[in-house]
Amino acid sequence: MDLGLKNRVYVITGATRGLGFAAAEQLVADGAKVVVSGRTDEAATEAAAQLGAGSAVGIGADNASPETAARLIETAKSRFGRFDGVLISVGGPPAGVPAHELTEEQWQSAFETVFLGAVRLARTAVGELGEGGVIAFVLSGSVHEPIPGLTLSNGLRPGLAGFAKSLANETGPHGIRVVGLLPGRIATERLRYLDSLSGDADAARQRNEAVIPLRRYGTPEEFGRTAAFVLSPAASYLTGVMLPVDGGSRHGF
């Protein structure tokens, strides 16, 4: 199936590795152009080089900075001549800290990066997108069910899901779609780190895979293909939903 991605232009944040990079890689494979951001110019430039100089440009940017959203979108327009959507992917906040030990400074830092930075990117994108535009958030299964050891994510991701749903209702009449992706256990560097917090990463993976209906972790490529479809014109009637990409792990419908 042709997803209709040829020559469309997307901004992908947090795209130097992991889920963001996997999504950018699939978009480029299907003919799209991407602006990828990361925490440093070096990492973003390297990621763009891996994706292909003619299809990607890398920008070092902090999602918490008020200037980041406009800068990334302007880069898309100046380098590729258009802007069709954004995938807002943010690296996970600190893990493994008991809820009662998290400091106010840790909460503030996570809020600025994970929540407010994402809201700012989405709000700025709305002002630049026309009919057919799309805004997608990479969230987490914690939107529906808290994940042990991830208190910061458990506190912030559900709020972003609520914001995304509200935004979808408001932008729908203008032809702009808003969706959320809820990755489960996808085999990224971040997940390997989380498994290692148990003291035995291999044993943790075996325990976790045993309760996933598909009995395995997902691959970044599988997530990337899902993200590319959701961002594409092929998903033109999909908006206002939180889509699990979790091998069936979600207990509800």
C-alpha positions in Angstrom: 0.0 0.0 0.0 1.3 3.5 -0.9 1.2 5.6 2.3 1.4 8.8 0.3 4.5 10.0 2.1 6.6 10.9 -0.9 8.1 14.4 -0.4 6.1 15.1 2.7 8.1 16.8 5.5 7.9 16.0 9.2 9.7 17.2 12.3 10.7 14.3 14.6 12.0 15.2 18.1 14.1 12.9 20.2 15.1 11.2 17.0 18.8 10.5 17.4 18.1 7.0 18.6 15.4 4.7 19.9 11.7 5.1 18.9 12.2 8.6 17.4 15.0 7.4 15.1 13.0 4.3 14.1 10.1 6.4 13.0 12.3 8.8 11.1 14.0 5.9 9.4 10.7 4.4 8.2 9.4 7.8 7.0 12.5 8.4 4.9 12.3 4.8 3.5 8.8 5.7 2.3 9.9 8.9 0.6 9.4 11.6 3.2 11.8 14.2 4.3 12.5 14.8 8.0 14.0 17.2 10.5 15.4 15.2 13.4 16.3 16.8 16.7 18.4 15.5 19.6 20.1 16.9 22.7 23.3 17.8 20.8 24.2 19.1 17.3 26.7 16.2 17.0 24.1 13.5 17.7 21.5 15.1 15.5 23.9 15.5 12.6 25.0 11.9 12.9 21.4 10.7 12.9 20.6 12.8 9.8 23.7 11.4 8.0 22.5 7.9 8.7 19.1 8.7 7.3 20.6 10.4 4.2 21.7 13.9 3.5 19.1 14.5 0.9 16.3 13.3 3.1 17.1 14.5 6.6 18.6 17.4 8.5 19.7 17.2 12.1 19.3 20.0 14.7 20.5 20.0 18.3 17.6 21.2 20.4 16.2 21.1 23.9 12.5 20.4 24.0 12.3 22.5 27.2 13.5 25.6 25.4 10.7 28.0 24.3 12.5 28.7 21.0 12.8 25.0 19.9 9.4 24.5 18.4 9.6 27.5 16.0 13.2 26.7 15.2 12.5 23.1 14.1 9.4 24.0 12.0 11.2 26.9 10.3 14.1 24.5 9.5 11.6 22.1 7.8 10.1 24.9 5.7 13.4 26.5 4.8 15.3 23.3 3.9 12.4 21.2 2.3 9.8 23.8 1.4 6.9 22.5 3.5 5.8 21.2 6.9 3.2 18.4 7.1 3.4 17.2 10.7 5.4 16.5 13.8 6.1 13.4 15.9 6.8 14.5 19.5 9.1 12.0 21.1 10.8 12.7 24.4 13.3 10.6 26.1 12.1 9.0 29.3 12.6 10.9 32.6 14.7 9.4 35.4 13.5 5.9 36.4 13.8 3.8 39.5 13.4 6.5 42.1 10.6 5.9 44.7 7.8 8.3 44.4 8.3 9.8 47.8 12.0 10.5 47.1 11.5 12.5 43.9 12.5 16.1 44.5 10.6 19.1 43.4 13.5 19.9 41.0 13.2 16.5 39.3 9.5 17.1 38.9 10.0 20.6 37.5 12.7 19.4 35.0 10.5 16.5 33.8 7.5 18.8 33.5 9.4 21.3 31.4 10.8 18.7 29.0 8.2 15.9 28.9 5.0 17.9 29.3 5.4 21.6 28.6 7.9 21.1 25.8 5.5 18.7 24.0 2.6 21.1 24.5 4.6 24.0 23.1 5.6 21.9 20.0 2.0 20.9 19.4 0.6 24.4 19.8 3.2 25.9 17.5 2.6 23.2 14.9 -1.2 23.9 14.9 -0.4 27.5 13.8 1.7 26.2 10.8 -0.3 23.2 9.6 -3.1 23.2 7.1 -5.7 20.6 6.2 -4.0 17.2 6.1 -1.5 18.1 8.8 -0.8 15.7 11.7 0.5 15.9 15.3 1.5 12.7 17.0 2.8 12.1 20.5 4.9 9.2 21.6 3.5 8.5 25.1 3.5 5.2 27.0 1.3 2.5 28.3 1.4 4.5 31.6 -1.4 6.6 30.1 -3.7 3.8 31.1 -1.8 1.9 33.8 1.1 3.1 36.0 4.4 1.4 35.4 6.4 0.4 38.5 9.5 2.6 38.9 8.4 5.2 36.4 6.6 7.7 38.7 7.5 10.8 36.7 6.2 9.2 33.5 3.1 7.9 35.3 2.4 11.5 36.4 3.0 13.3 33.1 2.0 11.0 30.2 -1.7 10.8 31.1 -1.9 14.6 31.2 -0.4 14.7 27.7 -2.9 12.2 26.5 -5.7 14.4 27.8 -4.2 17.4 26.1 -3.9 15.5 22.8 -7.5 14.4 22.9 -8.7 18.0 23.6 -6.5 19.3 20.8 -7.8 16.6 18.4 -11.4 17.8 19.1 -10.4 21.5 18.4 -8.3 21.0 15.3 -10.5 18.3 13.6 -12.7 20.9 12.0 -9.6 22.3 10.3 -8.5 19.0 8.9 -5.6 18.6 11.4 -5.3 15.2 13.1 -3.9 14.5 16.6 -3.0 11.1 17.8 -1.0 9.3 20.5 1.2 6.3 20.3 1.5 4.1 23.4 4.6 1.9 23.0 4.8 -1.1 25.4 8.0 -3.0 25.7 10.0 -2.2 22.6 13.6 -3.4 22.6 15.4 -0.1 22.7 18.5 1.0 24.7 16.1 2.7 27.2 14.3 -0.6 27.8 17.5 -2.5 28.3 18.4 0.0 31.0 15.0 -0.3 32.7 15.4 -4.1 32.7 18.8 -3.8 34.2 17.4 -2.0 37.2 16.2 -5.3 38.5 19.7 -6.6 38.8 19.3 -9.2 36.1 18.3 -7.8 32.8 17.9 -11.2 31.0 15.7 -12.6 33.8 13.6 -9.4 33.8 13.1 -9.7 30.0 12.0 -13.3 30.3 9.5 -12.4 33.0 8.1 -9.5 31.0 7.8 -11.4 27.8 5.9 -14.1 29.6 3.0 -11.8 30.2 2.9 -10.2 26.7 0.3 -12.0 24.5 2.8 -12.1 21.6 5.4 -13.4 24.1 8.2 -11.1 22.9 9.4 -7.5 23.0 8.6 -5.4 20.0 11.3 -4.1 17.7 12.0 -0.4 17.0 11.2 -1.2 13.3 7.7 -2.4 14.2 7.1 0.8 16.1 8.6 2.9 13.3 6.2 1.3 10.7 3.2 2.1 13.0 4.3 5.7 13.4 4.9 6.2 9.7 1.4 4.9 9.0 -0.2 7.1 11.6 1.6 10.2 10.3 0.7 9.4 6.7 -2.2 10.4 4.5 -3.2 6.7 4.5 -4.4 7.3 8.1 -6.5 10.3 7.2 -9.6 9.3 9.2 -7.6 8.4 12.4 -7.6 11.1 15.0 -8.2 11.6 18.8 -7.0 8.1 19.6 -4.3 6.6 21.9 -3.0 3.6 19.9 -1.2 0.9 21.9 1.9 -0.6 20.2 2.5 -3.2 22.8 2.0 -6.8 21.6 -1.4 -6.9 23.3 -0.2 -6.0 26.8 -3.0 -3.5 27.5 -5.6 -5.3 29.7 -8.5 -3.2 28.5 -10.1 -3.0 25.0 
